[in-house]
Amino acid sequence: MTHVVSDACIRCKYTDCVDVCPVDCFREGANFLVIDPDECIDCAVCIPECPAGAIYAEEDLPEDQKIFVQINADLAREWKSITRRSGPLPDADSWKDKTGKLAYLER
């Protein structure tokens, strides 16, 4: 099992999780982060760090977010590693609590 970044990260991209990851498993896109399932060691230190509550253990992922297991795996192969925290997107706070954001994902 691995950890998965869900819909809640889209258009927010808080990177608090990146600083605590001991194996640098996060990958960065324009408006979303993903976890590389081949790198994640399932340590869970990233979960409480996410201000948007976007990170789940795969087995705890809500049913309507299961698609993000494959999205994380696919995009992790395409996107570059992020190893340092950076600022969130400018309007992250206004997007943080919104749901159903998959249509806004920039691949």
TASULHU-V897090 format. One record per run of one state. SS is the DSSP state (a for helix, b for strand, c for the rest). FROM is the first residue (numbers start at 1). LEN is the number of residues. If there is no record, write none. Layout:
ss->SS from->FROM len->LEN
ss->SS from->FROM len->LEN
This chain:
ss->c from->1 len->2
ss->b from->3 len->3
ss->c from->6 len->1
ss->a from->7 len->3
ss->c from->10 len->6
ss->a from->16 len->5
ss->c from->21 len->5
ss->b from->26 len->3
ss->c from->29 len->4
ss->b from->33 len->3
ss->c from->36 len->11
ss->a from->47 len->3
ss->c from->50 len->5
ss->b from->55 len->3
ss->a from->58 len->3
ss->c from->61 len->2
ss->a from->63 len->3
ss->c from->66 len->1
ss->a from->67 len->12
ss->c from->79 len->1
ss->b from->80 len->2
ss->c from->82 len->10
ss->a from->92 len->4
ss->c from->96 len->6
ss->a from->102 len->3
ss->c from->105 len->3
